[in-house]
């Protein structure tokens, strides 16, 4: 959300609605995408577990992107400021992506990005996804995920407004603050990923490896 907010600068005379337009598209895509993908989870009707190593790799990947975006926004490194993630030129031409990259902003792309956040390795989201999966009902699961996306939209829109509403001389300073926040988020994410695979000291309590006396298991049911 912070990266999206900082990537499109609206004119100084733009209305608040125009400034927030990319984020409204992002949230609309997120809500619809969460409903569709949530319904797919409900249709699956069986609990799936992502291997710990894969989840950690995803978290590290997200952390690296966040770190690069954060450094870019702070303006501390000219090399980082000029960086943007791209495919190799030859592959981009074959896929027809080189021309698309030159196109102006579109609401569709912002909405698609919002829908794709369904796959980000976020424990908060995954907890609701597991609940939706357990319903074993496509409609119920879709509604659960859509309501979750709707409920979290106000907070994300408030966050989006931070750099989006800063214009003129204030904008570089606001973007620098956003960059520092992104770097901090990246470090936290990377630390969590390393802890997940046991490569980093953690204060987390170890999961129990044996059944304690107050627990009974009968017929596959734990009490």
C-alpha positions, -999 to +999 in steps of 0.1 A: +000+000+000+028+024+009+046+016-024+014+021-044+008+054-027+043+067-035+044+055-071+017+079-085+019+116-078-013+135-084-013+171-095-013+197-067-049+208-076-063+172-077-092+164-055-090+141-025-110+115-045-085+117-074-056+113-050-071+082-034-083+067-067-055+041-070-063+029-035-100+027-040-093+006-071-068-015-050-093-021-022-121-029-047-099-055-063-089-068-029-124-073-017-136-089-049-104-110-052-107-122-016-143-133-022-134-153-054-103-169-039-121-174-006-148-193-024-122-214-040-109-223-005-143-232+006-148-254-024-115-272-016-130-280+018-098-295+032-070-280+052-038-273+033-005-265+049+023-246+032+057-261+041+076-240+066+106-236+043+083-223+015+066-198+038+100-186+051+112-182+015+081-161+006+086-139+036+123-133+028+113-125-008+087-099+004+113-085+029+139-080+001+113-061-021+102-040+009+138-032+018+146-021-018+115+000-020+122+016+014+158+025+004+145+039-029+120+062-011+145+075+014+167+088-014+198+078+005+212+058-024+211+071-060+215+035-072+185+023-052+165+054-062+168+044-099+160+008-093+128-008-103+120-046-106+121-057-142+124-089-162+153-095-186+148-074-217+146-104-241+120-122-220+100-091-215+098-085-253+087-121-259+060-118-234+049-084-247+055-068-213+080-042-224+052-022-241+028-027-212+054-013-187+053+020-206+015+024-203+001+049-179-015+039-146-047+019-148-074+011-123-073-025-135-037-031-126-042-015-091-073-038-086-053-068-097-025-060-073-051-057-045-065-092-053-030-107-053-024-096-017-045-128-009-013-147-014+010-126+008+025-146+037+006-127+065-003-146+096-034-123+102-048-132+068-038-169+069-057-173+102-089-162+084-081-183+054-079-214+075-113-206+090-127-201+055-112-234+045-128-251+074-163-240+064-161-263+034-187-240+017-177-218-012-203-191-005-196-189+032-159-189+027-161-162+000-182-140+022-158-145+052-128-135+031-147-105+015-158-092+049-122-096+062-110-075+033-137-050+038-130-047+075-093-041+070-098-016+041-103+015+064-069+010+080-052+005+047-068+035+032-057+056+061-021+043+056-024+051+019-034+086+026-001+094+043+021+099+012-008+103-012-020+135+004+015+150+007+023+173-021+048+200-030+077+206-007+064+182+019+064+152-004+101+142-003+101+144+035+070+123+038+083+097+013+115+095+033+095+087+065+076+061+045+109+046+033+122+042+068+089+025+078+093+001+049+129-007+058+117-014+094+089-037+082+113-055+060+137-062+089+108-075+111+096-097+082+130-111+076+136-118+113+103-136+115+112-157+085+146-167+099+129-176+132+104-197+114+132-220+101+152-219+133+180-196+121+174-168+145+171-166+183+135-160+193+116-153+225+087-174+212+077-204+234+085-237+218+056-257+207+048-287+229+061-320+216+041-343+240+005-344+253+002-329+287-017-347+315-048-324+312-053-335+275-071-367+264-074-380+229-103-404+221-115-415+187-094-389+170-109-361+191-087-340+214-102-328+247 
